[in-house]
Amino acid sequence: MAKKIKQIAIYGKGGIGKSTTTSNISAALSTMGYKVMQFGCDPKSDSTNTLRGGDYIPTVLDTLREKGRVDARDVIFPGFNDIYCVEAGGPAPGVGCAGRGIITAVTLFRQQKVFEELDLDYVIYDVLGDVVCGGFAMPIREGIAEHVFTVSSADFMSIYAANNLFKGIEKYSNTGGALLGGIIANSINQPYAQEIVDDFAKQTGTQVVSYVPRSVTVTQSELQGKTTIEAFPDSAQAKVYTDLAQRIANHTDSITPAPLDGPALRNWASKWADNLLAIEQSGTPISASVPATPLPTTSSIPASEKAVAV
């Protein structure tokens, strides 16, 4: 019997650090001895850049437009530590559906049984999560991914995108769709940011899998065209990503979230806005919640890794 491939989708609002997080998870899993494919599902087609020294690769849709047909093996490229890199791609600017690349690419790989042929342990889909239209929802809707994780900061638009994703997961949960593994809280350096994400997780019936602090190490790594796992494997930030990858490797039980409706989400956000304003005016600190995963303190992070946005 063929082994079961663990297929994971990581969603997130554009610019939130989704691809950075995904690539570091892939890199960390590969260093643990797993065979990994990272499947970029963003029309920008830059998901796998830091796994390949900053280089772009031909996408599935570009190759299809050029040749008329595609052998999946022609659009798989080697990355760091033998990670298999694929970019679905998108339509020409201003033409067609941005999610078509996912539909086309995933269908192609399934038909040609590429995942089984490569004897993969993990396929990780890096998916744009600003909208959950037909193409971008495919890993959820058709149950291609078994577990879904969302990358979110404490910013409202990031929370808003995560809540929309939860609506999509809830919609397809009774028809074999993928379920939610949890939230990866990114760019978390202040107690109030952690509290906001924790409270959103509580309100929607899910969990925070990990807290990822901002770090200059990430910026330094990406300027070199590398993941933090490759460029600075002994850094505090690399340990955060390795711990996150291990949590995902150990994860087995995902759930159907309980997304907030529009008025409830707005009411929740307004209360937090009032709370933060009162704190700013009074100077009273927010009482720290006990996190599910210990949040790295600034004292545990070298000075060279502090306070630069991911």
MOHU-V555981 format. One line per field, one symbol per residue. psi: psi as a letter, one per 30 degrees, with the letter a starting at -180 (. if undefined). A space follows every 50 residues. Layout:
BEGIN
psi = ???
END
This chain:
BEGIN
psi = kklkkjkkkjllkkgfgeeeeeeeeeeeeeffglkkkkjkhkffhgegef fhgfkllkleeeeeeefflkkeffgkkkakhgkkkkkeaalkkgkakffe eeeeeeeeeeegheeeefhlekkjkjkkgeliaeeffefeeggekekkkk kkafkeeeeeeeeeeeeeeeegfggglllkeakjjlhjfkeeeeeeeeee eefghalkelkjlkkfeeeeefffglleeeeifgleeeeeeeeeeeeeef kejlljlilkleeeeeeeeeeeeeeeeeeeefgklkkkljlekkkklfff klefgkhkk.
END
